[in-house]
């Protein structure tokens, strides 16, 4: 695979180039090492694509996972407690996890355990490889990366997406770089409030 488009949100790419240049090169080398042809294994059953052999999200994810793991990129979780009271959530948002629970309980509310998980994290950089539906990308960009950033677990998030040229050779409904770039830019310069790098890839 190859990176054909890169978008830097809130100087995400500039941060990598200055502070994590080695990790940026690892990300680029992982993308380059994924054999796109070997991932073209899915027999389409859709009416509009019937009989075609498509790129398999499962195969591509497996290839990325193997390569990132070989470079010691690890899964990470940020866990926290939520409740139904908006003012209480605002009060506990920046507290350590155990303090959140105690504060919610002391206010007479029920604490509910929750977490966000990212597949690849290394030296405060998070990478999400997304070949899923549109909603998953929005969750990555506006919830996952932001949660890790606000929780002081990462300094930048990287989102790897198929270009439209690759997405058109996959099952229907998969998100693609051009569409998600539009969604980020439409929100304005400061939203989401986390430095990001969007990467568009194709074979």
N, C-alpha and C positions, 0 to 999 in steps of 0.2 A: 504494500500500500504506500501511498505518498500523500504528504500534506500539500494541498493546493491552495488553501486559503487560511489566513490567520487573522483573528480580530482581538485586539487588546482592549479590555474594559477596565477603566480606572487604573491604567498603567500596569496591568497584570503581566504582560509580556516583558515590559521594561524591567519590572522587578525580577523576573526570572533571569534575564540577560545579565543583570548587574549582580544579583545576590545568589542565584542558584543556576549559574550557567551550565554546570555539570549535569544537573537534573534536566534542564531543557534539552541537552544533547541526548540524554537517555531516552526521553520521551520521543524525540525525533527518530532515534535508532530503533526503538520498539515499533513505531508505525512502519518504518521502512522494512523491518524484518517480517512483518505479517504477509504471508503468501495469499494474496487475494484469490488467485485461481483455485487454490486448494479449498477455499471457503465457499466455492460455488457448487453447493451440493443439494440445495433444496428444490424438490420437484413441486412446482406450483399446482395448486388445485383451484385457483381462482379462475373465474370465467374469462376475464380479460388477459390472463397470463398463463392460461392452461397449456401444458406441454413444455413450458420454458423451464430451464434450470436456473434458479435464482441464487443470489448470495444468501447464505444462511447466517442470521444473527447469532445463533448458538455457536456455530463454528468460528465466527469472527471473535466473539467474546472469549471463547476458549483459547484462541491463539493469543489474544492480547493478555489474558490472565497468565498464561504460561510464561510469556516474555517479561511481563512486569514483575512477576514473582521471582524470576531468575535474576532480576536486578534489585531484589530485596525491597520492592514496594509492597506494603502490607495493608491489610484491612484495618480500619479504625472505626470506633464508635464514640459518639457523644451522647450521653444519657442525661435525662433531666426529668423534673416532675411538673405536671400541669394540673390545672383545676378549672372550675367553671367561672371563677371570679376574675374579671379583667384587671381590676386594680391590684389584686393579689399576684397575678401573673407579672404585671409590670414591676412590682416590688421584688419578686423573687428571680426574675429573669437573669440577672447577672451574678446571683449568689452561687456558691459551690453546691453541688447536687444534694448533699446531706442537709445543708442548711435550708434549701428549697423545701424539702419534705417537712422539716420541723416547723418552718414558718407557716406552711399551708395547714398543717395539723393544729398548730396553736391558734390559728384563726377560725378553727371549727369547720374547715372544709376538708374534702377528701382528696388526698394527693393521688395522681394517676401517673404511673411510670411510662416514660416514652423515650425514644432514642432515634438518632439518625446514624446511618452506616454508610461509609465510603469504601469502595473496594481497594483503592490504591492510594496510599499516603506515604510520603517520605520527606523527612526534613522540612516539615510544615508546608508541603505542597500536596494538594489532593487532585487526583485524576479520576474522572468518570468517563467510561467508554459507553456511549449510549446509542444502541441500535433498536431501541424500543419505540413505543408510541409517543405521540406529541406530549402527553401529560407528564411522562417520566422526565423529559428534558426540562420542562418548566419546574418540576419539583427539584431537580438537581440544581438549577440556576438560582431559583428564588427561595429555596428552603435548605437543601443539604449544604451547599457550599457556604451559604450565609450563616447557618447554624455553627459550622466548624470555625468560621471566621470570628463570629461574635463570641464563641466559646474559647477563643485564643488557642485553637488547635492548629490552624493553618494561616498562612499569609497570602495565599493565592490558590484559586481553583482552576483546573483545566478541564474543558469539556471537549471530547472527541466525537465528532458527528460525521455521518456520510454526506458528501455533496449530493445535490439533486441527481447528478449523473449516476451515482452509485445507488441512491435510494430508489430510483426508477427500475432498478434490477433486483429489488427486494420485494417482500410482501407489502401489501397496501397498508397505509397508516403509520409507517415509520417516519420519524422526524428527520429533517435534513437541515444542513448548515444554513442555507440561504434563508429559509423560513424562520429559524431560531435567531439568526442575526437580526432580522427585521423585528422580531419580538423584543429583543434586548434594546435595540436602538429606539424603538417606539416608546419605551418606558422613560426615556430621558437619560441624561449623562450620569446621574448619581444612583440609578436603580438598576439592578440590585446593588446594595451598598457593600460590595465585596469585590476585590480585584479578581478579574477572570481572564482566561485566554480561551477563545473558541477556535477549534481546529476543524477544518473541513478536509476530509480525506476521500480518495478514490483509488481504484486499482492502478 
